[in-house]
Amino acid sequence: MSRKSGKIMDIQETLKDYNISIKDIGNNYIFINSISKEAAKVPDYRHPSYVKHKLQDILSICILGFLADCNE
């Protein structure tokens, strides 16, 4: 049986502090898509052969992590 990550629990507690449930974020495609579209506007100067993840995805995760008050 796997154990829950402490960081996930921290994110859930932070969202509870702001009265936001995880289901609200998961169902809010407009919010997530707007963040993703804005992140796509940032030019990616990396060489394609060294790219493992899209810059758009990395920036979206960073923005959502910042909004969830993650610090690591």
mmCIF file of the N, C-alpha and C atoms, coordinates in Angstrom:
data_MODEL
# 
_entry.id   MODEL 
# 
loop_
_atom_site.group_PDB 
_atom_site.id 
_atom_site.type_symbol 
_atom_site.label_atom_id 
_atom_site.label_alt_id 
_atom_site.label_comp_id 
_atom_site.label_asym_id 
_atom_site.label_entity_id 
_atom_site.label_seq_id 
_atom_site.pdbx_PDB_ins_code 
_atom_site.Cartn_x 
_atom_site.Cartn_y 
_atom_site.Cartn_z 
_atom_site.occupancy 
_atom_site.B_iso_or_equiv 
_atom_site.pdbx_formal_charge 
_atom_site.auth_seq_id 
_atom_site.auth_comp_id 
_atom_site.auth_asym_id 
_atom_site.auth_atom_id 
_atom_site.pdbx_PDB_model_num 
ATOM 1   N N  . MET A 1 1  ? 0.848   -1.173 0.000   1.00 0.00 ? 1  MET A N  1 
ATOM 2   C CA . MET A 1 1  ? 0.000   0.000  0.000   1.00 0.00 ? 1  MET A CA 1 
ATOM 3   C C  . MET A 1 1  ? 0.894   1.237  0.000   1.00 0.00 ? 1  MET A C  1 
ATOM 4   N N  . SER A 1 2  ? 0.593   2.166  -0.891  1.00 0.00 ? 2  SER A N  1 
ATOM 5   C CA . SER A 1 2  ? 1.399   3.383  -0.987  1.00 0.00 ? 2  SER A CA 1 
ATOM 6   C C  . SER A 1 2  ? 0.943   4.400  0.052   1.00 0.00 ? 2  SER A C  1 
ATOM 7   N N  . ARG A 1 3  ? 1.870   5.267  0.406   1.00 0.00 ? 3  ARG A N  1 
ATOM 8   C CA . ARG A 1 3  ? 1.531   6.306  1.375   1.00 0.00 ? 3  ARG A CA 1 
ATOM 9   C C  . ARG A 1 3  ? 1.348   7.625  0.644   1.00 0.00 ? 3  ARG A C  1 
ATOM 10  N N  . LYS A 1 4  ? 0.577   8.500  1.232   1.00 0.00 ? 4  LYS A N  1 
ATOM 11  C CA . LYS A 1 4  ? 0.327   9.794  0.624   1.00 0.00 ? 4  LYS A CA 1 
ATOM 12  C C  . LYS A 1 4  ? 1.515   10.713 0.826   1.00 0.00 ? 4  LYS A C  1 
ATOM 13  N N  . SER A 1 5  ? 1.780   11.511 -0.175  1.00 0.00 ? 5  SER A N  1 
ATOM 14  C CA . SER A 1 5  ? 2.869   12.471 -0.087  1.00 0.00 ? 5  SER A CA 1 
ATOM 15  C C  . SER A 1 5  ? 2.493   13.597 0.865   1.00 0.00 ? 5  SER A C  1 
ATOM 16  N N  . GLY A 1 6  ? 3.451   14.022 1.669   1.00 0.00 ? 6  GLY A N  1 
ATOM 17  C CA . GLY A 1 6  ? 3.216   15.130 2.583   1.00 0.00 ? 6  GLY A CA 1 
ATOM 18  C C  . GLY A 1 6  ? 2.990   16.427 1.839   1.00 0.00 ? 6  GLY A C  1 
ATOM 19  N N  . LYS A 1 7  ? 3.618   16.579 0.680   1.00 0.00 ? 7  LYS A N  1 
ATOM 20  C CA . LYS A 1 7  ? 3.451   17.806 -0.100  1.00 0.00 ? 7  LYS A CA 1 
ATOM 21  C C  . LYS A 1 7  ? 2.034   17.914 -0.642  1.00 0.00 ? 7  LYS A C  1 
ATOM 22  N N  . ILE A 1 8  ? 1.468   16.791 -1.038  1.00 0.00 ? 8  ILE A N  1 
ATOM 23  C CA . ILE A 1 8  ? 0.085   16.827 -1.525  1.00 0.00 ? 8  ILE A CA 1 
ATOM 24  C C  . ILE A 1 8  ? -0.845  17.246 -0.401  1.00 0.00 ? 8  ILE A C  1 
ATOM 25  N N  . MET A 1 9  ? -0.595  16.735 0.772   1.00 0.00 ? 9  MET A N  1 
ATOM 26  C CA . MET A 1 9  ? -1.419  17.122 1.924   1.00 0.00 ? 9  MET A CA 1 
ATOM 27  C C  . MET A 1 9  ? -1.264  18.610 2.221   1.00 0.00 ? 9  MET A C  1 
ATOM 28  N N  . ASP A 1 10 ? -0.042  19.136 2.079   1.00 0.00 ? 10 ASP A N  1 
ATOM 29  C CA . ASP A 1 10 ? 0.191   20.569 2.288   1.00 0.00 ? 10 ASP A CA 1 
ATOM 30  C C  . ASP A 1 10 ? -0.588  21.404 1.281   1.00 0.00 ? 10 ASP A C  1 
ATOM 31  N N  . ILE A 1 11 ? -0.587  20.958 0.028   1.00 0.00 ? 11 ILE A N  1 
ATOM 32  C CA . ILE A 1 11 ? -1.329  21.684 -1.012  1.00 0.00 ? 11 ILE A CA 1 
ATOM 33  C C  . ILE A 1 11 ? -2.819  21.657 -0.704  1.00 0.00 ? 11 ILE A C  1 
ATOM 34  N N  . GLN A 1 12 ? -3.315  20.508 -0.280  1.00 0.00 ? 12 GLN A N  1 
ATOM 35  C CA . GLN A 1 12 ? -4.737  20.403 0.045   1.00 0.00 ? 12 GLN A CA 1 
ATOM 36  C C  . GLN A 1 12 ? -5.102  21.322 1.206   1.00 0.00 ? 12 GLN A C  1 
ATOM 37  N N  . GLU A 1 13 ? -4.235  21.395 2.212   1.00 0.00 ? 13 GLU A N  1 
ATOM 38  C CA . GLU A 1 13 ? -4.505  22.281 3.351   1.00 0.00 ? 13 GLU A CA 1 
ATOM 39  C C  . GLU A 1 13 ? -4.491  23.747 2.934   1.00 0.00 ? 13 GLU A C  1 
ATOM 40  N N  . THR A 1 14 ? -3.553  24.107 2.049   1.00 0.00 ? 14 THR A N  1 
ATOM 41  C CA . THR A 1 14 ? -3.485  25.486 1.566   1.00 0.00 ? 14 THR A CA 1 
ATOM 42  C C  . THR A 1 14 ? -4.751  25.840 0.795   1.00 0.00 ? 14 THR A C  1 
ATOM 43  N N  . LEU A 1 15 ? -5.206  24.924 -0.042  1.00 0.00 ? 15 LEU A N  1 
ATOM 44  C CA . LEU A 1 15 ? -6.422  25.174 -0.801  1.00 0.00 ? 15 LEU A CA 1 
ATOM 45  C C  . LEU A 1 15 ? -7.634  25.286 0.120   1.00 0.00 ? 15 LEU A C  1 
ATOM 46  N N  . LYS A 1 16 ? -7.661  24.499 1.183   1.00 0.00 ? 16 LYS A N  1 
ATOM 47  C CA . LYS A 1 16 ? -8.760  24.588 2.155   1.00 0.00 ? 16 LYS A CA 1 
ATOM 48  C C  . LYS A 1 16 ? -8.765  25.957 2.838   1.00 0.00 ? 16 LYS A C  1 
ATOM 49  N N  . ASP A 1 17 ? -7.563  26.496 3.089   1.00 0.00 ? 17 ASP A N  1 
ATOM 50  C CA . ASP A 1 17 ? -7.475  27.822 3.709   1.00 0.00 ? 17 ASP A CA 1 
ATOM 51  C C  . ASP A 1 17 ? -8.141  28.886 2.845   1.00 0.00 ? 17 ASP A C  1 
ATOM 52  N N  . TYR A 1 18 ? -8.078  28.699 1.530   1.00 0.00 ? 18 TYR A N  1 
ATOM 53  C CA . TYR A 1 18 ? -8.683  29.653 0.597   1.00 0.00 ? 18 TYR A CA 1 
ATOM 54  C C  . TYR A 1 18 ? -10.053 29.199 0.111   1.00 0.00 ? 18 TYR A C  1 
ATOM 55  N N  . ASN A 1 19 ? -10.616 28.192 0.773   1.00 0.00 ? 19 ASN A N  1 
ATOM 56  C CA . ASN A 1 19 ? -11.936 27.645 0.428   1.00 0.00 ? 19 ASN A CA 1 
ATOM 57  C C  . ASN A 1 19 ? -12.019 27.179 -1.021  1.00 0.00 ? 19 ASN A C  1 
ATOM 58  N N  . ILE A 1 20 ? -10.970 26.529 -1.483  1.00 0.00 ? 20 ILE A N  1 
ATOM 59  C CA . ILE A 1 20 ? -10.933 25.966 -2.834  1.00 0.00 ? 20 ILE A CA 1 
ATOM 60  C C  . ILE A 1 20 ? -10.759 24.469 -2.688  1.00 0.00 ? 20 ILE A C  1 
ATOM 61  N N  . SER A 1 21 ? -11.630 23.705 -3.319  1.00 0.00 ? 21 SER A N  1 
ATOM 62  C CA . SER A 1 21 ? -11.456 22.253 -3.275  1.00 0.00 ? 21 SER A CA 1 
ATOM 63  C C  . SER A 1 21 ? -10.703 21.796 -4.519  1.00 0.00 ? 21 SER A C  1 
ATOM 64  N N  . ILE A 1 22 ? -10.079 20.646 -4.415  1.00 0.00 ? 22 ILE A N  1 
ATOM 65  C CA . ILE A 1 22 ? -9.321  20.105 -5.546  1.00 0.00 ? 22 ILE A CA 1 
ATOM 66  C C  . ILE A 1 22 ? -10.270 19.835 -6.716  1.00 0.00 ? 22 ILE A C  1 
ATOM 67  N N  . LYS A 1 23 ? -11.492 19.450 -6.415  1.00 0.00 ? 23 LYS A N  1 
ATOM 68  C CA . LYS A 1 23 ? -12.465 19.206 -7.488  1.00 0.00 ? 23 LYS A CA 1 
ATOM 69  C C  . LYS A 1 23 ? -12.767 20.492 -8.253  1.00 0.00 ? 23 LYS A C  1 
ATOM 70  N N  . ASP A 1 24 ? -12.775 21.625 -7.558  1.00 0.00 ? 24 ASP A N  1 
ATOM 71  C CA . ASP A 1 24 ? -13.018 22.909 -8.227  1.00 0.00 ? 24 ASP A CA 1 
ATOM 72  C C  . ASP A 1 24 ? -11.918 23.207 -9.233  1.00 0.00 ? 24 ASP A C  1 
ATOM 73  N N  . ILE A 1 25 ? -10.675 22.936 -8.855  1.00 0.00 ? 25 ILE A N  1 
ATOM 74  C CA . ILE A 1 25 ? -9.560  23.191 -9.766  1.00 0.00 ? 25 ILE A CA 1 
ATOM 75  C C  . ILE A 1 25 ? -9.579  22.208 -10.913 1.00 0.00 ? 25 ILE A C  1 
ATOM 76  N N  . GLY A 1 26 ? -9.844  20.944 -10.610 1.00 0.00 ? 26 GLY A N  1 
ATOM 77  C CA . GLY A 1 26 ? -9.862  19.915 -11.651 1.00 0.00 ? 26 GLY A CA 1 
ATOM 78  C C  . GLY A 1 26 ? -10.948 20.150 -12.679 1.00 0.00 ? 26 GLY A C  1 
ATOM 79  N N  . ASN A 1 27 ? -12.055 20.722 -12.266 1.00 0.00 ? 27 ASN A N  1 
ATOM 80  C CA . ASN A 1 27 ? -13.164 20.971 -13.184 1.00 0.00 ? 27 ASN A CA 1 
ATOM 81  C C  . ASN A 1 27 ? -13.110 22.342 -13.824 1.00 0.00 ? 27 ASN A C  1 
ATOM 82  N N  . ASN A 1 28 ? -12.188 23.172 -13.410 1.00 0.00 ? 28 ASN A N  1 
ATOM 83  C CA . ASN A 1 28 ? -12.109 24.527 -13.932 1.00 0.00 ? 28 ASN A CA 1 
ATOM 84  C C  . ASN A 1 28 ? -11.149 24.578 -15.118 1.00 0.00 ? 28 ASN A C  1 
ATOM 85  N N  . TYR A 1 29 ? -11.584 24.025 -16.232 1.00 0.00 ? 29 TYR A N  1 
ATOM 86  C CA . TYR A 1 29 ? -10.742 23.947 -17.424 1.00 0.00 ? 29 TYR A CA 1 
ATOM 87  C C  . TYR A 1 29 ? -10.438 25.320 -18.002 1.00 0.00 ? 29 TYR A C  1 
ATOM 88  N N  . ILE A 1 30 ? -11.326 26.260 -17.834 1.00 0.00 ? 30 ILE A N  1 
ATOM 89  C CA . ILE A 1 30 ? -11.104 27.604 -18.373 1.00 0.00 ? 30 ILE A CA 1 
ATOM 90  C C  . ILE A 1 30 ? -9.906  28.246 -17.691 1.00 0.00 ? 30 ILE A C  1 
ATOM 91  N N  . PHE A 1 31 ? -9.823  28.131 -16.385 1.00 0.00 ? 31 PHE A N  1 
ATOM 92  C CA . PHE A 1 31 ? -8.704  28.696 -15.631 1.00 0.00 ? 31 PHE A CA 1 
ATOM 93  C C  . PHE A 1 31 ? -7.387  28.031 -16.028 1.00 0.00 ? 31 PHE A C  1 
ATOM 94  N N  . ILE A 1 32 ? -7.362  26.725 -16.052 1.00 0.00 ? 32 ILE A N  1 
ATOM 95  C CA . ILE A 1 32 ? -6.138  25.994 -16.375 1.00 0.00 ? 32 ILE A CA 1 
ATOM 96  C C  . ILE A 1 32 ? -5.732  26.238 -17.822 1.00 0.00 ? 32 ILE A C  1 
ATOM 97  N N  . ASN A 1 33 ? -6.687  26.264 -18.733 1.00 0.00 ? 33 ASN A N  1 
ATOM 98  C CA . ASN A 1 33 ? -6.368  26.514 -20.144 1.00 0.00 ? 33 ASN A CA 1 
ATOM 99  C C  . ASN A 1 33 ? -5.865  27.937 -20.356 1.00 0.00 ? 33 ASN A C  1 
ATOM 100 N N  . SER A 1 34 ? -6.393  28.895 -19.613 1.00 0.00 ? 34 SER A N  1 
ATOM 101 C CA . SER A 1 34 ? -5.914  30.267 -19.776 1.00 0.00 ? 34 SER A CA 1 
ATOM 102 C C  . SER A 1 34 ? -4.480  30.400 -19.281 1.00 0.00 ? 34 SER A C  1 
ATOM 103 N N  . ILE A 1 35 ? -4.138  29.716 -18.195 1.00 0.00 ? 35 ILE A N  1 
ATOM 104 C CA . ILE A 1 35 ? -2.751  29.720 -17.728 1.00 0.00 ? 35 ILE A CA 1 
ATOM 105 C C  . ILE A 1 35 ? -1.856  29.068 -18.766 1.00 0.00 ? 35 ILE A C  1 
ATOM 106 N N  . SER A 1 36 ? -2.299  27.972 -19.312 1.00 0.00 ? 36 SER A N  1 
ATOM 107 C CA . SER A 1 36 ? -1.510  27.256 -20.317 1.00 0.00 ? 36 SER A CA 1 
ATOM 108 C C  . SER A 1 36 ? -1.308  28.096 -21.577 1.00 0.00 ? 36 SER A C  1 
ATOM 109 N N  . LYS A 1 37 ? -2.345  28.797 -22.005 1.00 0.00 ? 37 LYS A N  1 
ATOM 110 C CA . LYS A 1 37 ? -2.224  29.647 -23.200 1.00 0.00 ? 37 LYS A CA 1 
ATOM 111 C C  . LYS A 1 37 ? -1.259  30.800 -22.978 1.00 0.00 ? 37 LYS A C  1 
ATOM 112 N N  . GLU A 1 38 ? -1.290  31.387 -21.803 1.00 0.00 ? 38 GLU A N  1 
ATOM 113 C CA . GLU A 1 38 ? -0.366  32.482 -21.505 1.00 0.00 ? 38 GLU A CA 1 
ATOM 114 C C  . GLU A 1 38 ? 1.072   31.961 -21.423 1.00 0.00 ? 38 GLU A C  1 
ATOM 115 N N  . ALA A 1 39 ? 1.248   30.774 -20.863 1.00 0.00 ? 39 ALA A N  1 
ATOM 116 C CA . ALA A 1 39 ? 2.587   30.187 -20.770 1.00 0.00 ? 39 ALA A CA 1 
ATOM 117 C C  . ALA A 1 39 ? 3.122   29.833 -22.154 1.00 0.00 ? 39 ALA A C  1 
ATOM 118 N N  . ALA A 1 40 ? 2.232   29.519 -23.085 1.00 0.00 ? 40 ALA A N  1 
ATOM 119 C CA . ALA A 1 40 ? 2.659   29.169 -24.450 1.00 0.00 ? 40 ALA A CA 1 
ATOM 120 C C  . ALA A 1 40 ? 3.224   30.377 -25.190 1.00 0.00 ? 40 ALA A C  1 
ATOM 121 N N  . LYS A 1 41 ? 2.921   31.574 -24.728 1.00 0.00 ? 41 LYS A N  1 
ATOM 122 C CA . LYS A 1 41 ? 3.414   32.786 -25.380 1.00 0.00 ? 41 LYS A CA 1 
ATOM 123 C C  . LYS A 1 41 ? 4.892   33.043 -25.105 1.00 0.00 ? 41 LYS A C  1 
ATOM 124 N N  . VAL A 1 42 ? 5.444   32.375 -24.096 1.00 0.00 ? 42 VAL A N  1 
ATOM 125 C CA . VAL A 1 42 ? 6.853   32.561 -23.751 1.00 0.00 ? 42 VAL A CA 1 
ATOM 126 C C  . VAL A 1 42 ? 7.697   31.780 -24.762 1.00 0.00 ? 42 VAL A C  1 
ATOM 127 N N  . PRO A 1 43 ? 8.646   32.445 -25.415 1.00 0.00 ? 43 PRO A N  1 
ATOM 128 C CA . PRO A 1 43 ? 9.456   31.737 -26.414 1.00 0.00 ? 43 PRO A CA 1 
ATOM 129 C C  . PRO A 1 43 ? 10.407  30.736 -25.756 1.00 0.00 ? 43 PRO A C  1 
ATOM 130 N N  . ASP A 1 44 ? 10.548  29.596 -26.396 1.00 0.00 ? 44 ASP A N  1 
ATOM 131 C CA . ASP A 1 44 ? 11.428  28.536 -25.895 1.00 0.00 ? 44 ASP A CA 1 
ATOM 132 C C  . ASP A 1 44 ? 12.666  28.486 -26.784 1.00 0.00 ? 44 ASP A C  1 
ATOM 133 N N  . TYR A 1 45 ? 13.805  28.858 -26.229 1.00 0.00 ? 45 TYR A N  1 
ATOM 134 C CA . TYR A 1 45 ? 15.040  28.931 -26.993 1.00 0.00 ? 45 TYR A CA 1 
ATOM 135 C C  . TYR A 1 45 ? 15.899  27.674 -26.843 1.00 0.00 ? 45 TYR A C  1 
ATOM 136 N N  . ARG A 1 46 ? 15.373  26.657 -26.196 1.00 0.00 ? 46 ARG A N  1 
ATOM 137 C CA . ARG A 1 46 ? 16.149  25.441 -26.009 1.00 0.00 ? 46 ARG A CA 1 
ATOM 138 C C  . ARG A 1 46 ? 16.263  24.663 -27.315 1.00 0.00 ? 46 ARG A C  1 
ATOM 139 N N  . HIS A 1 47 ? 17.337  23.910 -27.453 1.00 0.00 ? 47 HIS A N  1 
ATOM 140 C CA . HIS A 1 47 ? 17.523  23.089 -28.648 1.00 0.00 ? 47 HIS A CA 1 
ATOM 141 C C  . HIS A 1 47 ? 16.547  21.908 -28.570 1.00 0.00 ? 47 HIS A C  1 
ATOM 142 N N  . PRO A 1 48 ? 15.815  21.628 -29.649 1.00 0.00 ? 48 PRO A N  1 
ATOM 143 C CA . PRO A 1 48 ? 14.791  20.580 -29.613 1.00 0.00 ? 48 PRO A CA 1 
ATOM 144 C C  . PRO A 1 48 ? 15.297  19.191 -29.203 1.00 0.00 ? 48 PRO A C  1 
ATOM 145 N N  . SER A 1 49 ? 16.544  18.885 -29.491 1.00 0.00 ? 49 SER A N  1 
ATOM 146 C CA . SER A 1 49 ? 17.031  17.553 -29.136 1.00 0.00 ? 49 SER A CA 1 
ATOM 147 C C  . SER A 1 49 ? 17.254  17.392 -27.629 1.00 0.00 ? 49 SER A C  1 
ATOM 148 N N  . TYR A 1 50 ? 17.307  18.506 -26.897 1.00 0.00 ? 50 TYR A N  1 
ATOM 149 C CA . TYR A 1 50 ? 17.505  18.451 -25.450 1.00 0.00 ? 50 TYR A CA 1 
ATOM 150 C C  . TYR A 1 50 ? 16.206  18.664 -24.673 1.00 0.00 ? 50 TYR A C  1 
ATOM 151 N N  . VAL A 1 51 ? 15.116  18.837 -25.361 1.00 0.00 ? 51 VAL A N  1 
ATOM 152 C CA . VAL A 1 51 ? 13.838  19.132 -24.704 1.00 0.00 ? 51 VAL A CA 1 
ATOM 153 C C  . VAL A 1 51 ? 13.124  17.831 -24.342 1.00 0.00 ? 51 VAL A C  1 
ATOM 154 N N  . LYS A 1 52 ? 12.870  17.665 -23.050 1.00 0.00 ? 52 LYS A N  1 
ATOM 155 C CA . LYS A 1 52 ? 12.126  16.491 -22.589 1.00 0.00 ? 52 LYS A CA 1 
ATOM 156 C C  . LYS A 1 52 ? 10.673  16.871 -22.286 1.00 0.00 ? 52 LYS A C  1 
ATOM 157 N N  . HIS A 1 53 ? 10.479  18.104 -21.807 1.00 0.00 ? 53 HIS A N  1 
ATOM 158 C CA . HIS A 1 53 ? 9.132   18.587 -21.461 1.00 0.00 ? 53 HIS A CA 1 
ATOM 159 C C  . HIS A 1 53 ? 8.912   19.942 -22.121 1.00 0.00 ? 53 HIS A C  1 
ATOM 160 N N  . LYS A 1 54 ? 7.669   20.201 -22.468 1.00 0.00 ? 54 LYS A N  1 
ATOM 161 C CA . LYS A 1 54 ? 7.334   21.485 -23.076 1.00 0.00 ? 54 LYS A CA 1 
ATOM 162 C C  . LYS A 1 54 ? 7.498   22.599 -22.040 1.00 0.00 ? 54 LYS A C  1 
ATOM 163 N N  . LEU A 1 55 ? 8.035   23.725 -22.501 1.00 0.00 ? 55 LEU A N  1 
ATOM 164 C CA . LEU A 1 55 ? 8.186   24.871 -21.611 1.00 0.00 ? 55 LEU A CA 1 
ATOM 165 C C  . LEU A 1 55 ? 6.823   25.333 -21.107 1.00 0.00 ? 55 LEU A C  1 
ATOM 166 N N  . GLN A 1 56 ? 5.838   25.250 -21.949 1.00 0.00 ? 56 GLN A N  1 
ATOM 167 C CA . GLN A 1 56 ? 4.468   25.625 -21.590 1.00 0.00 ? 56 GLN A CA 1 
ATOM 168 C C  . GLN A 1 56 ? 3.997   24.810 -20.378 1.00 0.00 ? 56 GLN A C  1 
ATOM 169 N N  . ASP A 1 57 ? 4.260   23.512 -20.371 1.00 0.00 ? 57 ASP A N  1 
ATOM 170 C CA . ASP A 1 57 ? 3.846   22.664 -19.256 1.00 0.00 ? 57 ASP A CA 1 
ATOM 171 C C  . ASP A 1 57 ? 4.620   22.999 -17.984 1.00 0.00 ? 57 ASP A C  1 
ATOM 172 N N  . ILE A 1 58 ? 5.919   23.233 -18.129 1.00 0.00 ? 58 ILE A N  1 
ATOM 173 C CA . ILE A 1 58 ? 6.749   23.558 -16.968 1.00 0.00 ? 58 ILE A CA 1 
ATOM 174 C C  . ILE A 1 58 ? 6.276   24.856 -16.323 1.00 0.00 ? 58 ILE A C  1 
ATOM 175 N N  . LEU A 1 59 ? 6.030   25.869 -17.138 1.00 0.00 ? 59 LEU A N  1 
ATOM 176 C CA . LEU A 1 59 ? 5.585   27.155 -16.603 1.00 0.00 ? 59 LEU A CA 1 
ATOM 177 C C  . LEU A 1 59 ? 4.203   27.050 -15.964 1.00 0.00 ? 59 LEU A C  1 
ATOM 178 N N  . SER A 1 60 ? 3.315   26.275 -16.575 1.00 0.00 ? 60 SER A N  1 
ATOM 179 C CA . SER A 1 60 ? 1.969   26.098 -16.014 1.00 0.00 ? 60 SER A CA 1 
ATOM 180 C C  . SER A 1 60 ? 2.039   25.445 -14.642 1.00 0.00 ? 60 SER A C  1 
ATOM 181 N N  . ILE A 1 61 ? 2.878   24.422 -14.514 1.00 0.00 ? 61 ILE A N  1 
ATOM 182 C CA . ILE A 1 61 ? 3.026   23.747 -13.232 1.00 0.00 ? 61 ILE A CA 1 
ATOM 183 C C  . ILE A 1 61 ? 3.618   24.699 -12.191 1.00 0.00 ? 61 ILE A C  1 
ATOM 184 N N  . CYS A 1 62 ? 4.586   25.500 -12.600 1.00 0.00 ? 62 CYS A N  1 
ATOM 185 C CA . CYS A 1 62 ? 5.191   26.467 -11.675 1.00 0.00 ? 62 CYS A CA 1 
ATOM 186 C C  . CYS A 1 62 ? 4.173   27.499 -11.202 1.00 0.00 ? 62 CYS A C  1 
ATOM 187 N N  . ILE A 1 63 ? 3.363   27.995 -12.114 1.00 0.00 ? 63 ILE A N  1 
ATOM 188 C CA . ILE A 1 63 ? 2.353   29.000 -11.744 1.00 0.00 ? 63 ILE A CA 1 
ATOM 189 C C  . ILE A 1 63 ? 1.331   28.397 -10.797 1.00 0.00 ? 63 ILE A C  1 
ATOM 190 N N  . LEU A 1 64 ? 0.852   27.200 -11.102 1.00 0.00 ? 64 LEU A N  1 
ATOM 191 C CA . LEU A 1 64 ? -0.126  26.550 -10.227 1.00 0.00 ? 64 LEU A CA 1 
ATOM 192 C C  . LEU A 1 64 ? 0.492   26.213 -8.863  1.00 0.00 ? 64 LEU A C  1 
ATOM 193 N N  . GLY A 1 65 ? 1.758   25.823 -8.866  1.00 0.00 ? 65 GLY A N  1 
ATOM 194 C CA . GLY A 1 65 ? 2.435   25.561 -7.600  1.00 0.00 ? 65 GLY A CA 1 
ATOM 195 C C  . GLY A 1 65 ? 2.592   26.828 -6.769  1.00 0.00 ? 65 GLY A C  1 
ATOM 196 N N  . PHE A 1 66 ? 2.898   27.928 -7.434  1.00 0.00 ? 66 PHE A N  1 
ATOM 197 C CA . PHE A 1 66 ? 2.993   29.217 -6.740  1.00 0.00 ? 66 PHE A CA 1 
ATOM 198 C C  . PHE A 1 66 ? 1.648   29.609 -6.139  1.00 0.00 ? 66 PHE A C  1 
ATOM 199 N N  . LEU A 1 67 ? 0.579   29.409 -6.897  1.00 0.00 ? 67 LEU A N  1 
ATOM 200 C CA . LEU A 1 67 ? -0.750  29.748 -6.386  1.00 0.00 ? 67 LEU A CA 1 
ATOM 201 C C  . LEU A 1 67 ? -1.145  28.850 -5.218  1.00 0.00 ? 67 LEU A C  1 
ATOM 202 N N  . ALA A 1 68 ? -0.611  27.626 -5.190  1.00 0.00 ? 68 ALA A N  1 
ATOM 203 C CA . ALA A 1 68 ? -0.897  26.705 -4.097  1.00 0.00 ? 68 ALA A CA 1 
ATOM 204 C C  . ALA A 1 68 ? 0.060   26.887 -2.936  1.00 0.00 ? 68 ALA A C  1 
ATOM 205 N N  . ASP A 1 69 ? 0.941   27.897 -3.027  1.00 0.00 ? 69 ASP A N  1 
ATOM 206 C CA . ASP A 1 69 ? 1.874   28.244 -1.968  1.00 0.00 ? 69 ASP A CA 1 
ATOM 207 C C  . ASP A 1 69 ? 2.893   27.131 -1.701  1.00 0.00 ? 69 ASP A C  1 
ATOM 208 N N  . CYS A 1 70 ? 3.349   26.468 -2.788  1.00 0.00 ? 70 CYS A N  1 
ATOM 209 C CA . CYS A 1 70 ? 4.409   25.465 -2.661  1.00 0.00 ? 70 CYS A CA 1 
ATOM 210 C C  . CYS A 1 70 ? 5.740   26.190 -2.523  1.00 0.00 ? 70 CYS A C  1 
ATOM 211 N N  . ASN A 1 71 ? 6.646   25.594 -1.777  1.00 0.00 ? 71 ASN A N  1 
ATOM 212 C CA . ASN A 1 71 ? 7.940   26.257 -1.595  1.00 0.00 ? 71 ASN A CA 1 
ATOM 213 C C  . ASN A 1 71 ? 9.117   25.371 -1.982  1.00 0.00 ? 71 ASN A C  1 
ATOM 214 N N  . GLU A 1 72 ? 8.874   24.226 -2.560  1.00 0.00 ? 72 GLU A N  1 
ATOM 215 C CA . GLU A 1 72 ? 9.956   23.340 -2.987  1.00 0.00 ? 72 GLU A CA 1 
ATOM 216 C C  . GLU A 1 72 ? 9.709   22.854 -4.394  1.00 0.00 ? 72 GLU A C  1 
# 
